Amino acid sequence: MQIPANVEAKLRELAASGRTLNAYIYDTAPMRAKIAHLASIMPAGVEVYYAMKANPHPAFLKAALESGARGIEIASLGEAEKAVAAGFSPERLIYTGPGKSPEELEWSVANRVHTVHVESLTEAHRLNAIAAGHERKQKVLLRINADFDIHEAQTTFSGGSKKFGVDEEKLDTVLPQILALPHLDFRGLHVYAASGVLRVADLLKNCELVFEMTQRIEAHYPDVVCDIIDFGGGFGVDYLETGEDFDPQAYADGLKAMIESYGLQGRAFMLELGRYLAADSGWFCTEILDIKESRGKKQVICAGGINHFRRPAALAINHPLAILRMERPVLFDDQVSIRGESVYFGGPLCTGADKLANDEYVEAADIGDIAVFGLAGAYGLTMSNQEFLSHARPPEIDLT
Ligand SMILES: Cc1ncc(COP(=O)(O)O)c(C=O)c1O
């Protein structure tokens, strides 16, 4: 991985203060370019929502707003408040997630979010009662747990027993009950198979499944039109630097052909993308505080660990890594260095789980250098164990 020039310049400026460096650096130019590119290649009707769980920092919400995302996919009231504060009207929010509280549903109806993506019959009844209290009909999609599983994905959301949505085979019993609820306006399906998918064909298979379900529903219920179809997120990024990135053009072409072959032109198709939009707009940068040799392997101890960047440990992968050489004075004669070897990177936490990278080949590193982890703009600080050991929260610095 190459450290971008503006990121390096910022790190050198921060390091000049003499304080221990441990920060997220953001530059949302890649995210803005991706949103604009998707708008230019996707078939008519495809709307890109930013799944803000990937990174709720205001810089990312601003990037989504300014580069023309249709809206924000939210999964909590806290996310709703941040999205509104960033300039998205509630009408541009779509609300997903398997455990929406009555208060969250109340907020959604009162503020007129675009769609609530209902995940169970319980939620449908709860939402119906709340919408009745407002004398309104709430637009809903029904989330389906398809009998389909992308084995190679980093995280799967459908197939097998899942907490997400309603099992596909229960559709025939659940849908009539939802259609009978007078304050719900059923508009279509939400089927999200998996996150972190690099093979376009796998995600297109998911689209095909939803289209087949749509056809079955419309054949069975002549009054029902699924005019909104949500494919979820899932576009992957090349964490392992294989050179094989997700190909959005192939996805767009495949989806266009499929929409035409199923005769579904004129419908709205939602994409709720998190990782693909945000990942390459952020770097986790943490100072190497110590290097020691332990029984044949070098252990690199950084200022931040899973409290600030949990993803590599949680997903058992190494992120792209580059070392910014700082040429600090040595502290003592026998100080350990790294020269062309595979080492372990951990943080300062008192747990063996505090791993940033394992068996990572490093050309050269010394104490005082900065470890810069790439593709850290998505699911970085937001999914980390910040309170554990009460270290200071790392600053998030936006260069945009
Ligand atoms: C409902 C929903 N939509 C969208 C996303 C974003 O997924 P991704 O980051 O893979 O695009 C997620 C991720 O967990 C999700 O749960």
The ligand as an SDF file (V2000), in Angstrom:
LIG
                    3D

 16 16  0  0  0  0  0  0  0  0999 V2000
  -29.1840   -3.6130    6.5500 C   0  0  0  0  0  0  0  0  0  0  0  0
  -27.8140   -3.2820    6.0920 C   0  0  0  0  0  0  0  0  0  0  0  0
  -27.6710   -2.5320    4.9930 N   0  0  0  0  0  0  0  0  0  0  0  0
  -26.4550   -2.1920    4.5140 C   0  0  0  0  0  0  0  0  0  0  0  0
  -25.2960   -2.6100    5.1560 C   0  0  0  0  0  0  0  0  0  0  0  0
  -23.9700   -2.2050    4.5950 C   0  0  0  0  0  0  0  0  0  0  0  0
  -23.2740   -3.2800    4.1110 O   0  0  0  0  0  0  0  0  0  0  0  0
  -21.9170   -3.1150    3.3170 P   0  0  0  0  0  0  0  0  0  0  0  0
  -21.0060   -2.3270    4.1750 O   0  0  0  0  0  0  0  0  0  0  0  0
  -21.4700   -4.5050    3.0990 O   0  0  0  0  0  0  0  0  0  0  0  0
  -22.2130   -2.4210    2.0410 O   0  0  0  0  0  0  0  0  0  0  0  0
  -25.3970   -3.4260    6.2880 C   0  0  0  0  0  0  0  0  0  0  0  0
  -24.1950   -3.9200    6.9600 C   0  0  0  0  0  0  0  0  0  0  0  0
  -24.2000   -4.6070    7.9380 O   0  0  0  0  0  0  0  0  0  0  0  0
  -26.6870   -3.7680    6.7750 C   0  0  0  0  0  0  0  0  0  0  0  0
  -26.8440   -4.5090    7.8680 O   0  0  0  0  0  0  0  0  0  0  0  0
  1  2  1  0
  2  3  1  0
  2 15  2  0
  3  4  2  0
  4  5  1  0
  5  6  1  0
  5 12  2  0
  6  7  1  0
  7  8  1  0
  8  9  2  0
  8 10  1  0
  8 11  1  0
 12 13  1  0
 12 15  1  0
 13 14  2  0
 15 16  1  0
M  END
$$$$
